Structure formats: structure tokens, C-alpha cells
């Protein structure tokens, strides 16, 4: 999934945190709701401006960020 058109970063909004389509809803907000046990359908009902594609973009963004962090050299091994 290409999340780059959905996840936006604006230094003047939510302190530069990654947000969904320029709204105030952050990727972290969505991930925390999902991690807390909220289902995707519940999230869509609770936040009618969200779409399934938005949620998938948040997951793709998080996976991409994790992949990048995992590929950084381990400084403790140096």
C-alpha cells in the first residue's frame, strides 16, 4: 500500500506527528485504538471521517517505519 498520499506530516499540526490526510487524527491515535482492542469497523463508526484505506495506510506507515528502524546498525555491537 502506498501510504504517502494519505499520511501527511506538517510541522504546524500536532507537533509534526504523522496525520491522516492533513486532519488532526494521527497514525499513533489509530494504532493505539487498534492495540487497545477496537476493531476496524468500530473505529470507522467512532470516527466517520476515517476510511478503511486510512487505517491500512496507518498500518503500512508503521510497518515501513519499523522496517527502517530494524535495518539501522546496532550501535551496541560497535
PyMOL Python script that loads the backbone (N, CA, C, O; Angstrom):
from pymol import cmd

cmd.read_pdbstr("""\
ATOM      1  N   UNK A   1       0.847  -1.189   0.000  1.00  0.00           N
ATOM      2  CA  UNK A   1       0.000   0.000   0.000  1.00  0.00           C
ATOM      3  C   UNK A   1       0.877   1.231   0.000  1.00  0.00           C
ATOM      4  O   UNK A   1       1.830   1.318   0.775  1.00  0.00           O
ATOM      5  N   UNK A   2       0.566   2.180  -0.858  1.00  0.00           N
ATOM      6  CA  UNK A   2       1.292   3.448  -0.896  1.00  0.00           C
ATOM      7  C   UNK A   2       0.580   4.432   0.025  1.00  0.00           C
ATOM      8  O   UNK A   2      -0.445   5.010  -0.338  1.00  0.00           O
ATOM      9  N   UNK A   3       1.127   4.613   1.205  1.00  0.00           N
ATOM     10  CA  UNK A   3       0.503   5.472   2.210  1.00  0.00           C
ATOM     11  C   UNK A   3       0.869   6.944   2.037  1.00  0.00           C
ATOM     12  O   UNK A   3       0.307   7.791   2.731  1.00  0.00           O
ATOM     13  N   UNK A   4       1.769   7.267   1.158  1.00  0.00           N
ATOM     14  CA  UNK A   4       2.318   8.624   1.080  1.00  0.00           C
ATOM     15  C   UNK A   4       1.294   9.704   0.711  1.00  0.00           C
ATOM     16  O   UNK A   4       1.501  10.875   1.029  1.00  0.00           O
ATOM     17  N   UNK A   5       0.212   9.336   0.058  1.00  0.00           N
ATOM     18  CA  UNK A   5      -0.824  10.325  -0.266  1.00  0.00           C
ATOM     19  C   UNK A   5      -1.838  10.465   0.863  1.00  0.00           C
ATOM     20  O   UNK A   5      -2.650  11.390   0.858  1.00  0.00           O
ATOM     21  N   UNK A   6      -1.795   9.559   1.825  1.00  0.00           N
ATOM     22  CA  UNK A   6      -2.760   9.572   2.928  1.00  0.00           C
ATOM     23  C   UNK A   6      -2.125  10.093   4.209  1.00  0.00           C
ATOM     24  O   UNK A   6      -2.730  10.901   4.915  1.00  0.00           O
ATOM     25  N   UNK A   7      -0.925   9.645   4.513  1.00  0.00           N
ATOM     26  CA  UNK A   7      -0.234  10.059   5.735  1.00  0.00           C
ATOM     27  C   UNK A   7       0.574  11.316   5.423  1.00  0.00           C
ATOM     28  O   UNK A   7       1.440  11.318   4.548  1.00  0.00           O
ATOM     29  N   UNK A   8       0.273  12.378   6.156  1.00  0.00           N
ATOM     30  CA  UNK A   8       0.940  13.661   5.932  1.00  0.00           C
ATOM     31  C   UNK A   8       1.651  14.111   7.199  1.00  0.00           C
ATOM     32  O   UNK A   8       1.234  13.787   8.311  1.00  0.00           O
ATOM     33  N   UNK A   9       2.720  14.858   7.016  1.00  0.00           N
ATOM     34  CA  UNK A   9       3.460  15.413   8.152  1.00  0.00           C
ATOM     35  C   UNK A   9       3.577  16.911   7.927  1.00  0.00           C
ATOM     36  O   UNK A   9       4.137  17.369   6.930  1.00  0.00           O
ATOM     37  N   UNK A  10       3.030  17.671   8.888  1.00  0.00           N
ATOM     38  CA  UNK A  10       3.033  19.130   8.820  1.00  0.00           C
ATOM     39  C   UNK A  10       3.523  19.640  10.174  1.00  0.00           C
ATOM     40  O   UNK A  10       2.891  19.386  11.199  1.00  0.00           O
ATOM     41  N   UNK A  11       4.627  20.344  10.180  1.00  0.00           N
ATOM     42  CA  UNK A  11       5.215  20.795  11.447  1.00  0.00           C
ATOM     43  C   UNK A  11       4.262  21.662  12.263  1.00  0.00           C
ATOM     44  O   UNK A  11       4.422  21.770  13.479  1.00  0.00           O
ATOM     45  N   UNK A  12       3.278  22.280  11.621  1.00  0.00           N
ATOM     46  CA  UNK A  12       2.331  23.133  12.333  1.00  0.00           C
ATOM     47  C   UNK A  12       1.092  22.408  12.847  1.00  0.00           C
ATOM     48  O   UNK A  12       0.217  23.026  13.453  1.00  0.00           O
ATOM     49  N   UNK A  13       1.014  21.112  12.610  1.00  0.00           N
ATOM     50  CA  UNK A  13      -0.163  20.348  13.032  1.00  0.00           C
ATOM     51  C   UNK A  13       0.275  19.172  13.898  1.00  0.00           C
ATOM     52  O   UNK A  13       1.095  18.355  13.480  1.00  0.00           O
ATOM     53  N   UNK A  14      -0.274  19.094  15.102  1.00  0.00           N
ATOM     54  CA  UNK A  14       0.011  18.011  16.047  1.00  0.00           C
ATOM     55  C   UNK A  14       1.520  17.817  16.261  1.00  0.00           C
ATOM     56  O   UNK A  14       2.009  16.693  16.373  1.00  0.00           O
ATOM     57  N   UNK A  15       2.225  18.927  16.311  1.00  0.00           N
ATOM     58  CA  UNK A  15       3.678  18.940  16.567  1.00  0.00           C
ATOM     59  C   UNK A  15       4.468  18.123  15.553  1.00  0.00           C
ATOM     60  O   UNK A  15       5.508  17.552  15.881  1.00  0.00           O
ATOM     61  N   UNK A  16       3.974  18.070  14.327  1.00  0.00           N
ATOM     62  CA  UNK A  16       4.699  17.372  13.275  1.00  0.00           C
ATOM     63  C   UNK A  16       4.515  15.868  13.257  1.00  0.00           C
ATOM     64  O   UNK A  16       5.232  15.163  12.546  1.00  0.00           O
ATOM     65  N   UNK A  17       3.551  15.361  14.040  1.00  0.00           N
ATOM     66  CA  UNK A  17       3.300  13.921  14.033  1.00  0.00           C
ATOM     67  C   UNK A  17       2.619  13.529  12.724  1.00  0.00           C
ATOM     68  O   UNK A  17       1.880  14.327  12.147  1.00  0.00           O
ATOM     69  N   UNK A  18       2.861  12.309  12.253  1.00  0.00           N
ATOM     70  CA  UNK A  18       2.201  11.840  11.034  1.00  0.00           C
ATOM     71  C   UNK A  18       0.685  11.783  11.235  1.00  0.00           C
ATOM     72  O   UNK A  18       0.198  11.134  12.161  1.00  0.00           O
ATOM     73  N   UNK A  19      -0.059  12.470  10.355  1.00  0.00           N
ATOM     74  CA  UNK A  19      -1.517  12.557  10.454  1.00  0.00           C
ATOM     75  C   UNK A  19      -2.169  11.963   9.207  1.00  0.00           C
ATOM     76  O   UNK A  19      -1.509  11.720   8.197  1.00  0.00           O
ATOM     77  N   UNK A  20      -3.455  11.740   9.300  1.00  0.00           N
ATOM     78  CA  UNK A  20      -4.219  11.181   8.193  1.00  0.00           C
ATOM     79  C   UNK A  20      -4.828  12.308   7.379  1.00  0.00           C
ATOM     80  O   UNK A  20      -5.643  13.080   7.884  1.00  0.00           O
ATOM     81  N   UNK A  21      -4.429  12.398   6.116  1.00  0.00           N
ATOM     82  CA  UNK A  21      -4.955  13.368   5.143  1.00  0.00           C
ATOM     83  C   UNK A  21      -5.009  14.796   5.676  1.00  0.00           C
ATOM     84  O   UNK A  21      -5.946  15.534   5.372  1.00  0.00           O
ATOM     85  N   UNK A  22      -4.034  15.185   6.452  1.00  0.00           N
ATOM     86  CA  UNK A  22      -3.981  16.558   6.938  1.00  0.00           C
ATOM     87  C   UNK A  22      -4.937  16.859   8.082  1.00  0.00           C
ATOM     88  O   UNK A  22      -5.045  18.010   8.505  1.00  0.00           O
ATOM     89  N   UNK A  23      -5.634  15.845   8.591  1.00  0.00           N
ATOM     90  CA  UNK A  23      -6.526  16.047   9.733  1.00  0.00           C
ATOM     91  C   UNK A  23      -5.708  16.062  11.013  1.00  0.00           C
ATOM     92  O   UNK A  23      -4.479  16.000  10.967  1.00  0.00           O
ATOM     93  N   UNK A  24      -6.377  16.145  12.147  1.00  0.00           N
ATOM     94  CA  UNK A  24      -5.682  16.096  13.426  1.00  0.00           C
ATOM     95  C   UNK A  24      -5.582  14.671  13.972  1.00  0.00           C
ATOM     96  O   UNK A  24      -5.012  14.462  15.043  1.00  0.00           O
ATOM     97  N   UNK A  25      -6.124  13.699  13.254  1.00  0.00           N
ATOM     98  CA  UNK A  25      -6.027  12.291  13.659  1.00  0.00           C
ATOM     99  C   UNK A  25      -4.653  11.770  13.263  1.00  0.00           C
ATOM    100  O   UNK A  25      -4.288  11.793  12.087  1.00  0.00           O
ATOM    101  N   UNK A  26      -3.888  11.296  14.254  1.00  0.00           N
ATOM    102  CA  UNK A  26      -2.540  10.824  13.971  1.00  0.00           C
ATOM    103  C   UNK A  26      -2.507   9.315  13.738  1.00  0.00           C
ATOM    104  O   UNK A  26      -3.430   8.584  14.098  1.00  0.00           O
ATOM    105  N   UNK A  27      -1.418   8.882  13.126  1.00  0.00           N
ATOM    106  CA  UNK A  27      -1.178   7.450  12.954  1.00  0.00           C
ATOM    107  C   UNK A  27      -1.155   6.781  14.327  1.00  0.00           C
ATOM    108  O   UNK A  27      -1.719   5.702  14.507  1.00  0.00           O
ATOM    109  N   UNK A  28      -0.509   7.419  15.281  1.00  0.00           N
ATOM    110  CA  UNK A  28      -0.433   6.870  16.639  1.00  0.00           C
ATOM    111  C   UNK A  28      -1.823   6.700  17.242  1.00  0.00           C
ATOM    112  O   UNK A  28      -2.088   5.692  17.898  1.00  0.00           O
ATOM    113  N   UNK A  29      -2.712   7.664  17.032  1.00  0.00           N
ATOM    114  CA  UNK A  29      -4.084   7.545  17.545  1.00  0.00           C
ATOM    115  C   UNK A  29      -4.724   6.261  17.034  1.00  0.00           C
ATOM    116  O   UNK A  29      -5.282   5.486  17.811  1.00  0.00           O
ATOM    117  N   UNK A  30      -4.643   6.042  15.739  1.00  0.00           N
ATOM    118  CA  UNK A  30      -5.267   4.870  15.126  1.00  0.00           C
ATOM    119  C   UNK A  30      -4.636   3.584  15.662  1.00  0.00           C
ATOM    120  O   UNK A  30      -5.345   2.643  16.018  1.00  0.00           O
ATOM    121  N   UNK A  31      -3.310   3.547  15.718  1.00  0.00           N
ATOM    122  CA  UNK A  31      -2.627   2.352  16.206  1.00  0.00           C
ATOM    123  C   UNK A  31      -2.964   2.064  17.665  1.00  0.00           C
ATOM    124  O   UNK A  31      -3.118   0.903  18.042  1.00  0.00           O
ATOM    125  N   UNK A  32      -3.080   3.094  18.481  1.00  0.00           N
ATOM    126  CA  UNK A  32      -3.425   2.894  19.893  1.00  0.00           C
ATOM    127  C   UNK A  32      -4.849   2.365  20.055  1.00  0.00           C
ATOM    128  O   UNK A  32      -5.098   1.510  20.906  1.00  0.00           O
ATOM    129  N   UNK A  33      -5.783   2.865  19.247  1.00  0.00           N
ATOM    130  CA  UNK A  33      -7.148   2.338  19.299  1.00  0.00           C
ATOM    131  C   UNK A  33      -7.160   0.866  18.907  1.00  0.00           C
ATOM    132  O   UNK A  33      -7.809   0.055  19.568  1.00  0.00           O
ATOM    133  N   UNK A  34      -6.456   0.517  17.847  1.00  0.00           N
ATOM    134  CA  UNK A  34      -6.407  -0.881  17.401  1.00  0.00           C
ATOM    135  C   UNK A  34      -5.721  -1.761  18.447  1.00  0.00           C
ATOM    136  O   UNK A  34      -6.194  -2.859  18.741  1.00  0.00           O
ATOM    137  N   UNK A  35      -4.613  -1.285  19.007  1.00  0.00           N
ATOM    138  CA  UNK A  35      -3.885  -2.043  20.027  1.00  0.00           C
ATOM    139  C   UNK A  35      -4.715  -2.207  21.294  1.00  0.00           C
ATOM    140  O   UNK A  35      -4.558  -3.183  22.028  1.00  0.00           O
ATOM    141  N   UNK A  36      -5.594  -1.249  21.542  1.00  0.00           N
ATOM    142  CA  UNK A  36      -6.463  -1.314  22.714  1.00  0.00           C
ATOM    143  C   UNK A  36      -7.648  -2.251  22.539  1.00  0.00           C
ATOM    144  O   UNK A  36      -8.435  -2.445  23.465  1.00  0.00           O
ATOM    145  N   UNK A  37      -7.773  -2.832  21.349  1.00  0.00           N
ATOM    146  CA  UNK A  37      -8.836  -3.804  21.130  1.00  0.00           C
ATOM    147  C   UNK A  37      -9.981  -3.324  20.264  1.00  0.00           C
ATOM    148  O   UNK A  37     -10.894  -4.096  19.971  1.00  0.00           O
ATOM    149  N   UNK A  38      -9.953  -2.076  19.850  1.00  0.00           N
ATOM    150  CA  UNK A  38     -11.011  -1.578  18.978  1.00  0.00           C
ATOM    151  C   UNK A  38     -10.848  -2.228  17.605  1.00  0.00           C
ATOM    152  O   UNK A  38      -9.742  -2.293  17.067  1.00  0.00           O
ATOM    153  N   UNK A  39     -11.943  -2.699  17.052  1.00  0.00           N
ATOM    154  CA  UNK A  39     -11.880  -3.315  15.730  1.00  0.00           C
ATOM    155  C   UNK A  39     -11.938  -2.241  14.652  1.00  0.00           C
ATOM    156  O   UNK A  39     -12.308  -1.096  14.908  1.00  0.00           O
ATOM    157  N   UNK A  40     -11.568  -2.637  13.457  1.00  0.00           N
ATOM    158  CA  UNK A  40     -11.624  -1.693  12.340  1.00  0.00           C
ATOM    159  C   UNK A  40     -13.046  -1.171  12.139  1.00  0.00           C
ATOM    160  O   UNK A  40     -13.211   0.039  11.984  1.00  0.00           O
ATOM    161  N   UNK A  41     -14.092  -2.022  12.132  1.00  0.00           N
ATOM    162  CA  UNK A  41     -15.451  -1.494  11.989  1.00  0.00           C
ATOM    163  C   UNK A  41     -15.844  -0.525  13.117  1.00  0.00           C
ATOM    164  O   UNK A  41     -16.523   0.473  12.874  1.00  0.00           O
ATOM    165  N   UNK A  42     -15.415  -0.825  14.339  1.00  0.00           N
ATOM    166  CA  UNK A  42     -15.716   0.080  15.465  1.00  0.00           C
ATOM    167  C   UNK A  42     -15.027   1.423  15.270  1.00  0.00           C
ATOM    168  O   UNK A  42     -15.605   2.471  15.560  1.00  0.00           O
ATOM    169  N   UNK A  43     -13.812   1.392  14.785  1.00  0.00           N
ATOM    170  CA  UNK A  43     -13.060   2.622  14.535  1.00  0.00           C
ATOM    171  C   UNK A  43     -13.739   3.462  13.464  1.00  0.00           C
ATOM    172  O   UNK A  43     -13.813   4.686  13.580  1.00  0.00           O
ATOM    173  N   UNK A  44     -14.234   2.806  12.425  1.00  0.00           N
ATOM    174  CA  UNK A  44     -14.914   3.523  11.337  1.00  0.00           C
ATOM    175  C   UNK A  44     -16.231   4.147  11.810  1.00  0.00           C
ATOM    176  O   UNK A  44     -16.618   5.214  11.333  1.00  0.00           O
ATOM    177  N   UNK A  45     -16.911   3.492  12.737  1.00  0.00           N
ATOM    178  CA  UNK A  45     -18.154   4.052  13.286  1.00  0.00           C
ATOM    179  C   UNK A  45     -17.837   5.217  14.221  1.00  0.00           C
ATOM    180  O   UNK A  45     -18.504   6.251  14.179  1.00  0.00           O
ATOM    181  N   UNK A  46     -16.818   5.046  15.062  1.00  0.00           N
ATOM    182  CA  UNK A  46     -16.457   6.082  16.034  1.00  0.00           C
ATOM    183  C   UNK A  46     -15.909   7.342  15.360  1.00  0.00           C
ATOM    184  O   UNK A  46     -16.082   8.453  15.860  1.00  0.00           O
ATOM    185  N   UNK A  47     -15.249   7.149  14.223  1.00  0.00           N
ATOM    186  CA  UNK A  47     -14.639   8.271  13.507  1.00  0.00           C
ATOM    187  C   UNK A  47     -15.089   8.200  12.046  1.00  0.00           C
ATOM    188  O   UNK A  47     -14.382   7.643  11.206  1.00  0.00           O
ATOM    189  N   UNK A  48     -16.257   8.759  11.742  1.00  0.00           N
ATOM    190  CA  UNK A  48     -16.838   8.639  10.398  1.00  0.00           C
ATOM    191  C   UNK A  48     -15.990   9.222   9.273  1.00  0.00           C
ATOM    192  O   UNK A  48     -16.185   8.864   8.111  1.00  0.00           O
ATOM    193  N   UNK A  49     -15.058  10.106   9.591  1.00  0.00           N
ATOM    194  CA  UNK A  49     -14.196  10.672   8.548  1.00  0.00           C
ATOM    195  C   UNK A  49     -13.094   9.703   8.117  1.00  0.00           C
ATOM    196  O   UNK A  49     -12.481   9.883   7.065  1.00  0.00           O
ATOM    197  N   UNK A  50     -12.846   8.681   8.931  1.00  0.00           N
ATOM    198  CA  UNK A  50     -11.840   7.673   8.581  1.00  0.00           C
ATOM    199  C   UNK A  50     -12.381   6.710   7.541  1.00  0.00           C
ATOM    200  O   UNK A  50     -13.582   6.451   7.477  1.00  0.00           O
ATOM    201  N   UNK A  51     -11.479   6.184   6.731  1.00  0.00           N
ATOM    202  CA  UNK A  51     -11.845   5.145   5.767  1.00  0.00           C
ATOM    203  C   UNK A  51     -11.002   3.901   6.035  1.00  0.00           C
ATOM    204  O   UNK A  51     -10.002   3.950   6.751  1.00  0.00           O
ATOM    205  N   UNK A  52     -11.421   2.806   5.455  1.00  0.00           N
ATOM    206  CA  UNK A  52     -10.627   1.581   5.557  1.00  0.00           C
ATOM    207  C   UNK A  52      -9.235   1.820   4.999  1.00  0.00           C
ATOM    208  O   UNK A  52      -8.251   1.339   5.561  1.00  0.00           O
ATOM    209  N   UNK A  53      -9.142   2.550   3.910  1.00  0.00           N
ATOM    210  CA  UNK A  53      -7.848   2.859   3.308  1.00  0.00           C
ATOM    211  C   UNK A  53      -6.967   3.665   4.268  1.00  0.00           C
ATOM    212  O   UNK A  53      -5.753   3.463   4.308  1.00  0.00           O
ATOM    213  N   UNK A  54      -7.564   4.573   5.036  1.00  0.00           N
ATOM    214  CA  UNK A  54      -6.801   5.348   6.022  1.00  0.00           C
ATOM    215  C   UNK A  54      -6.174   4.426   7.062  1.00  0.00           C
ATOM    216  O   UNK A  54      -5.001   4.574   7.408  1.00  0.00           O
ATOM    217  N   UNK A  55      -6.959   3.481   7.555  1.00  0.00           N
ATOM    218  CA  UNK A  55      -6.472   2.551   8.578  1.00  0.00           C
ATOM    219  C   UNK A  55      -5.345   1.687   8.011  1.00  0.00           C
ATOM    220  O   UNK A  55      -4.326   1.480   8.669  1.00  0.00           O
ATOM    221  N   UNK A  56      -5.528   1.188   6.796  1.00  0.00           N
ATOM    222  CA  UNK A  56      -4.490   0.384   6.157  1.00  0.00           C
ATOM    223  C   UNK A  56      -3.229   1.212   5.919  1.00  0.00           C
ATOM    224  O   UNK A  56      -2.117   0.697   6.029  1.00  0.00           O
ATOM    225  N   UNK A  57      -3.400   2.486   5.596  1.00  0.00           N
ATOM    226  CA  UNK A  57      -2.249   3.374   5.408  1.00  0.00           C
ATOM    227  C   UNK A  57      -1.485   3.544   6.718  1.00  0.00           C
ATOM    228  O   UNK A  57      -0.254   3.580   6.714  1.00  0.00           O
ATOM    229  N   UNK A  58      -2.190   3.646   7.825  1.00  0.00           N
ATOM    230  CA  UNK A  58      -1.533   3.754   9.133  1.00  0.00           C
ATOM    231  C   UNK A  58      -0.706   2.506   9.425  1.00  0.00           C
ATOM    232  O   UNK A  58       0.425   2.596   9.901  1.00  0.00           O
ATOM    233  N   UNK A  59      -1.276   1.352   9.137  1.00  0.00           N
ATOM    234  CA  UNK A  59      -0.559   0.096   9.360  1.00  0.00           C
ATOM    235  C   UNK A  59       0.663  -0.003   8.443  1.00  0.00           C
ATOM    236  O   UNK A  59       1.732  -0.430   8.880  1.00  0.00           O
ATOM    237  N   UNK A  60       0.512   0.387   7.188  1.00  0.00           N
ATOM    238  CA  UNK A  60       1.628   0.347   6.245  1.00  0.00           C
ATOM    239  C   UNK A  60       2.724   1.325   6.663  1.00  0.00           C
ATOM    240  O   UNK A  60       3.910   1.008   6.573  1.00  0.00           O
ATOM    241  N   UNK A  61       2.326   2.512   7.120  1.00  0.00           N
ATOM    242  CA  UNK A  61       3.291   3.505   7.584  1.00  0.00           C
ATOM    243  C   UNK A  61       4.078   2.950   8.768  1.00  0.00           C
ATOM    244  O   UNK A  61       5.304   3.054   8.806  1.00  0.00           O
ATOM    245  N   UNK A  62       3.370   2.359   9.735  1.00  0.00           N
ATOM    246  CA  UNK A  62       4.031   1.803  10.919  1.00  0.00           C
ATOM    247  C   UNK A  62       4.967   0.660  10.540  1.00  0.00           C
ATOM    248  O   UNK A  62       6.071   0.562  11.075  1.00  0.00           O
ATOM    249  N   UNK A  63       4.539  -0.202   9.627  1.00  0.00           N
ATOM    250  CA  UNK A  63       5.384  -1.315   9.188  1.00  0.00           C
ATOM    251  C   UNK A  63       6.635  -0.795   8.483  1.00  0.00           C
ATOM    252  O   UNK A  63       7.731  -1.314   8.691  1.00  0.00           O
ATOM    253  N   UNK A  64       6.469   0.221   7.658  1.00  0.00           N
ATOM    254  CA  UNK A  64       7.605   0.805   6.953  1.00  0.00           C
ATOM    255  C   UNK A  64       8.585   1.431   7.937  1.00  0.00           C
ATOM    256  O   UNK A  64       9.797   1.257   7.812  1.00  0.00           O
ATOM    257  N   UNK A  65       8.063   2.148   8.899  1.00  0.00           N
ATOM    258  CA  UNK A  65       8.931   2.783   9.904  1.00  0.00           C
ATOM    259  C   UNK A  65       9.665   1.721  10.720  1.00  0.00           C
ATOM    260  O   UNK A  65      10.853   1.869  11.005  1.00  0.00           O
ATOM    261  N   UNK A  66       8.974   0.670  11.089  1.00  0.00           N
ATOM    262  CA  UNK A  66       9.590  -0.414  11.855  1.00  0.00           C
ATOM    263  C   UNK A  66      10.691  -1.092  11.030  1.00  0.00           C
ATOM    264  O   UNK A  66      11.763  -1.403  11.550  1.00  0.00           O
ATOM    265  N   UNK A  67      10.419  -1.314   9.756  1.00  0.00           N
ATOM    266  CA  UNK A  67      11.401  -1.943   8.875  1.00  0.00           C
ATOM    267  C   UNK A  67      12.659  -1.070   8.789  1.00  0.00           C
ATOM    268  O   UNK A  67      13.779  -1.581   8.793  1.00  0.00           O
ATOM    269  N   UNK A  68      12.463   0.239   8.712  1.00  0.00           N
ATOM    270  CA  UNK A  68      13.612   1.148   8.644  1.00  0.00           C
ATOM    271  C   UNK A  68      14.394   1.141   9.952  1.00  0.00           C
ATOM    272  O   UNK A  68      15.625   1.160   9.932  1.00  0.00           O
ATOM    273  N   UNK A  69      13.704   1.114  11.085  1.00  0.00           N
ATOM    274  CA  UNK A  69      14.385   1.070  12.383  1.00  0.00           C
ATOM    275  C   UNK A  69      15.140  -0.243  12.558  1.00  0.00           C
ATOM    276  O   UNK A  69      16.247  -0.261  13.096  1.00  0.00           O
ATOM    277  N   UNK A  70      14.542  -1.334  12.104  1.00  0.00           N
ATOM    278  CA  UNK A  70      15.171  -2.646  12.253  1.00  0.00           C
ATOM    279  C   UNK A  70      16.421  -2.767  11.396  1.00  0.00           C
ATOM    280  O   UNK A  70      17.290  -3.588  11.690  1.00  0.00           O
ATOM    281  N   UNK A  71      16.526  -1.970  10.349  1.00  0.00           N
ATOM    282  CA  UNK A  71      17.684  -2.076   9.461  1.00  0.00           C
ATOM    283  C   UNK A  71      18.822  -1.130   9.849  1.00  0.00           C
ATOM    284  O   UNK A  71      19.879  -1.143   9.219  1.00  0.00           O
ATOM    285  N   UNK A  72      18.613  -0.315  10.875  1.00  0.00           N
ATOM    286  CA  UNK A  72      19.693   0.565  11.341  1.00  0.00           C
ATOM    287  C   UNK A  72      20.755  -0.279  12.020  1.00  0.00           C
ATOM    288  O   UNK A  72      20.428  -1.288  12.645  1.00  0.00           O
ATOM    289  N   UNK A  73      22.005   0.104  11.916  1.00  0.00           N
ATOM    290  CA  UNK A  73      23.064  -0.670  12.578  1.00  0.00           C
ATOM    291  C   UNK A  73      22.889  -0.650  14.100  1.00  0.00           C
ATOM    292  O   UNK A  73      22.486   0.362  14.673  1.00  0.00           O
ATOM    293  N   UNK A  74      23.187  -1.743  14.726  1.00  0.00           N
ATOM    294  CA  UNK A  74      23.106  -1.867  16.190  1.00  0.00           C
ATOM    295  C   UNK A  74      24.326  -1.191  16.783  1.00  0.00           C
ATOM    296  O   UNK A  74      25.442  -1.695  16.660  1.00  0.00           O
ATOM    297  N   UNK A  75      24.116  -0.043  17.432  1.00  0.00           N
ATOM    298  CA  UNK A  75      25.224   0.725  17.982  1.00  0.00           C
ATOM    299  C   UNK A  75      25.891   0.010  19.152  1.00  0.00           C
ATOM    300  O   UNK A  75      27.062   0.266  19.432  1.00  0.00           O
ATOM    301  N   UNK A  76      25.179  -0.879  19.842  1.00  0.00           N
ATOM    302  CA  UNK A  76      25.785  -1.588  20.971  1.00  0.00           C
ATOM    303  C   UNK A  76      26.794  -2.617  20.501  1.00  0.00           C
ATOM    304  O   UNK A  76      27.665  -3.028  21.267  1.00  0.00           O
ATOM    305  N   UNK A  77      26.685  -3.042  19.237  1.00  0.00           N
ATOM    306  CA  UNK A  77      27.610  -4.035  18.699  1.00  0.00           C
ATOM    307  C   UNK A  77      28.928  -3.402  18.241  1.00  0.00           C
ATOM    308  O   UNK A  77      29.890  -4.112  17.950  1.00  0.00           O
ATOM    309  N   UNK A  78      28.971  -2.084  18.178  1.00  0.00           N
ATOM    310  CA  UNK A  78      30.200  -1.417  17.698  1.00  0.00           C
ATOM    311  C   UNK A  78      31.275  -1.370  18.740  1.00  0.00           C
ATOM    312  O   UNK A  78      32.358  -0.844  18.486  1.00  0.00           O
TER     313      UNK A  78
END
""", "prot")
cmd.dss("prot")
cmd.show_as("cartoon", "prot")
cmd.util.cbc("prot")
cmd.orient("prot")
